[in-house]
Amino acid sequence: MHSPILSKSVNTYRSREDHALSWLCGDLTLDTLCTLAPEWEELTQGATEKNIFQFPHFIRNSLPLLAEQEPKIVTVRAAGLLIGIVILRRDVGYAKLPVPFWKSALHHEQYLGSPLVRAGFEEEFVAGLTSWLDQAPFHCGFLQLAKISSDGPFAQAMLRHCAKTGRGIIVANRHERAAIAPKVRSGTKDDSHLSSSRRKSIRRAKKRLHEAGEVSIERLSERDDLDEWTDQFLSMEDTGWKHEAGSSILSCPNETAVYRATIRDAFEGGNLTLTRLSLDGRPIAYTLDVLAPPMGFCLKSAVHPDYRRFSPGVLMEFETLQYYQRQDELDLIDSCTQPDNAMLNELWPDRQAIMDVAVARRGLIYGPIFAGTRAAKAIMQRFADA
């Protein structure tokens, strides 16, 4: 039986496969999360794209960061089975036009926006989501989904659906960021993609560090060490330019709570890779990764400012590359960084492709609005590319 918390809007129809589809939409609250939790957890196990930023525990931890957006949650079912979830918000202003629309509800610590969709039900989920869009409150004229994996099954299903049905779509903000695809380069040397000068610089940095003292690389494994490692990592991340700019995790209490809970949940689930580089027993660099096989997400790194002359950040990211190249259960490790991160773009050989899509709503009054929006977006893109 569907949750009464989500019963603000309901529609049922039949897809081309004659599977009864239904959708529900309501406020994203702690009560909603608790009600949906068992099904949501089960959906994460069967999701076609394992996006940790849409997992129920991450969303639960993120509620304080999302609260100002007044997020809504849309669920789609096929014959009663939960096949997909997307979290949205209302917004106004797209391509410099004052148009109201729905968009992905994401805070700045969510680096991937691909919704959770059950494997094998991508087409049905897209059909259900666009049906909801067509019957949602009239003041929103289209739907923008941000930071989705361009090559993922959901994005491809959405592109096919729009092409087949003639539904308008805008593809924007395409970019690539550094990643590691272990199976693509299986059997190759870890540094074979690097230039000879970069390989030499890594060897020199390692030599300088070993000359300065005893070097060790460790990964958190004991529950008793979790709090100490977490505190040290957060303290180190709150140094240098991040501290001065007020952009560190510790600078925002809600962010701090999200990361502490994320680290704890990932450790208890066996999905945490928290690595540190130490010199004479003193930590000088950390990397924080969370896994959801076959995906991995490198969330944050931290470097002690007093040891930057040894290039510990470069050494740690190269160590990350070497470590994940040996993890056969992973298909892609996403750096979750900016596309212009020159250091990672050189060190990591593969890429995660990201894009935004805006999908039109059916209806006589919405067609001209979306056509004008698409034209304005195209003009903006031409100026940006010039």
Salt bridges, closest charged atoms under 4 A:
GLU17 OE2 - ARG16 NH1 2.06
ASP18 OD1 - ARG14 NH1 3.79
ASP27 OD2 - LYS8 NZ 2.83
ASP27 OD1 - LYS72 NZ 2.32
GLU39 OE2 - ARG77 NH1 2.78
GLU42 OE1 - ARG118 NH2 2.66
ASP91 OD2 - LYS103 NZ 3.30
GLU109 OE2 - HIS108 NE2 3.77
GLU109 OE1 - LYS300 NZ 3.51
GLU123 OE1 - ARG16 NH2 3.92
GLU123 OE2 - ARG160 NH2 2.51
GLU124 OE2 - HIS19 ND1 3.77
ASP134 OD2 - ARG167 NH2 2.90
GLU218 OE1 - ARG276 NE 3.03
ASP231 OD1 - ARG260 NH1 2.93
GLU237 OE2 - LYS242 NZ 2.88
ASP238 OD1 - HIS243 ND1 3.09
GLU255 OE2 - HIS108 NE2 2.37
ASP265 OD2 - ARG60 NH2 3.42
ASP265 OD1 - ARG264 NH2 3.74
GLU268 OE2 - ARG223 NH2 3.92
ASP306 OD2 - HIS304 ND1 3.88
GLU319 OE2 - ARG219 NH2 2.68
ASP331 OD1 - LYS183 NZ 2.83
ASP334 OD2 - ARG177 NH2 2.76
GLU346 OE1 - ARG198 NH2 2.99
ASP350 OD1 - ARG185 NE 2.93
